[in-house]
Amino acid sequence: MIIGGPRNNDYTVLPVSSVSKRQFLDSDFDLELDPQKFPLLGLTKICYLRTHKQTIVNQNALTTEICDLKSVYPDLYLQAMILVEKFEKMIIDSAF
């Protein structure tokens, strides 16, 4: 999920993962994406939006838009952004 950019041809993104081992899930920051609830995401199994694992991707690596989450699933988009902000605040608070 793209959450920022472009800046210098780079975008800030959140990865989507199937997370094969449940012990690696973060109960506070991994947002479940059930294909039954969100069919327009094109998922074939339950995946997780990893709101605590922001990364940078060059625009050349972005090839196809799957879904405009903000327009199609606005509640899910808002929930994801709230978790991103919560994680960022936690990081900033722990630095001081």
C-alpha positions as CSV (number, residue, x, y, z in Angstrom):
1,M,0.0,0.0,0.0
2,I,1.5,3.4,-1.0
3,I,1.3,5.9,1.8
4,G,3.6,8.6,0.6
5,G,5.5,10.1,-2.3
6,P,6.7,10.5,-4.8
7,R,9.9,12.1,-3.6
8,N,12.9,11.7,-5.7
9,N,11.0,9.0,-7.7
10,D,10.5,7.0,-4.5
11,Y,7.3,6.0,-2.6
12,T,6.8,5.0,1.0
13,V,4.9,1.8,1.1
14,L,3.5,-0.7,3.6
15,P,4.0,-4.4,2.7
16,V,1.2,-6.9,2.4
17,S,2.2,-10.4,3.6
18,S,0.5,-13.8,4.1
19,V,2.7,-14.2,7.3
20,S,3.0,-18.0,7.3
21,K,3.9,-18.3,11.0
22,R,1.4,-16.7,13.4
23,Q,4.1,-16.0,16.0
24,F,5.5,-13.4,13.7
25,L,2.3,-11.3,13.7
26,D,2.2,-8.1,15.6
27,S,-1.2,-8.0,17.3
28,D,-1.0,-4.2,17.5
29,F,0.1,-3.3,14.0
30,D,-0.6,-6.1,11.6
31,L,-4.0,-5.4,10.0
32,E,-5.8,-8.5,8.7
33,L,-7.0,-8.4,5.1
34,D,-9.6,-11.1,4.6
35,P,-10.4,-11.7,0.9
36,Q,-14.0,-12.4,1.9
37,K,-14.3,-8.9,3.4
38,F,-12.2,-7.1,0.8
39,P,-12.7,-8.9,-2.5
40,L,-11.4,-6.0,-4.7
41,L,-7.9,-6.4,-3.2
42,G,-7.5,-9.6,-5.3
43,L,-6.2,-11.7,-2.5
44,T,-6.5,-15.4,-2.5
45,K,-5.9,-15.9,1.2
46,I,-5.8,-14.0,4.4
47,C,-2.9,-11.5,4.4
48,Y,-1.8,-8.7,6.6
49,L,-1.0,-5.1,6.0
50,R,2.2,-4.6,8.0
51,T,1.6,-1.0,9.2
52,H,4.8,-1.1,11.3
53,K,7.1,-2.0,8.4
54,Q,7.3,1.0,6.2
55,T,9.8,0.8,3.3
56,I,10.8,2.8,0.3
57,V,10.3,1.6,-3.2
58,N,11.5,3.2,-6.4
59,Q,8.7,4.2,-8.9
60,N,10.1,1.8,-11.4
61,A,9.3,-1.1,-9.1
62,L,5.6,-0.1,-9.1
63,T,3.9,-1.7,-12.1
64,T,0.2,-2.2,-11.5
65,E,-2.4,-0.6,-9.2
66,I,-4.5,-3.3,-7.7
67,C,-7.0,-1.1,-5.8
68,D,-7.3,2.5,-4.6
69,L,-7.8,1.6,-1.0
70,K,-8.7,5.1,0.0
71,S,-11.6,5.2,-2.4
72,V,-12.8,1.6,-2.4
73,Y,-12.3,0.7,1.3
74,P,-12.1,4.1,3.1
75,D,-12.6,2.6,6.6
76,L,-9.8,0.1,6.0
77,Y,-7.6,2.9,4.7
78,L,-8.3,5.1,7.7
79,Q,-7.7,2.2,10.1
80,A,-4.3,1.5,8.4
81,M,-3.3,5.2,8.6
82,I,-4.3,5.4,12.3
83,L,-2.0,2.4,13.0
84,V,0.8,4.0,11.0
85,E,0.5,7.1,13.1
86,K,0.3,5.1,16.3
87,F,3.5,3.3,15.4
88,E,5.3,6.4,14.5
89,K,4.3,8.1,17.8
90,M,5.5,5.1,19.7
91,I,8.9,5.2,18.0
92,I,9.2,9.0,18.6
93,D,8.2,8.6,22.2
94,S,10.6,5.8,22.9
95,A,13.5,7.9,21.5
96,F,13.2,10.4,24.3
